[in-house]
């Protein structure tokens, strides 16, 4: 059986020490631990037309699975999935589905709540803060 071929799309830097890097590390684990053949595209600006073009390039590259990391890929995933029915697409933090498209969502509000509780319990000044990743247009 030939190895799984997986493409990953990251609308940001894969060395951001955050969300994008976590996704890239998952792709790397698939390569190292499961023997998947991988390729990725990173640093794509989160604009639908740029994301769709990058996803289409990955779909044309011969992979059987493309993972689009981040909810900013919703519209682009739906468009590209329709154009490439032989390729399976997954959107992380996504909200779209189709015959060859699924989304998986991590409920970040749950971990963010726990982080806030921890911050509130451990602050010495009574002040807390929050820092997020790239700005994503709300759905």
Secondary structure, DSSP 8 states (H G I E B T S, - for coil): ----EEEEEESS-TTSSSHHHHHHHHHHHHHHHH--EEEEEE---S-HHHHHHHHHHHHHTT-SEEEEESGGGHHHHHHHHHH-TTSEEEEET----BTTEEEE---HHHHHHHHHHHHHHH-SSS-------S-----
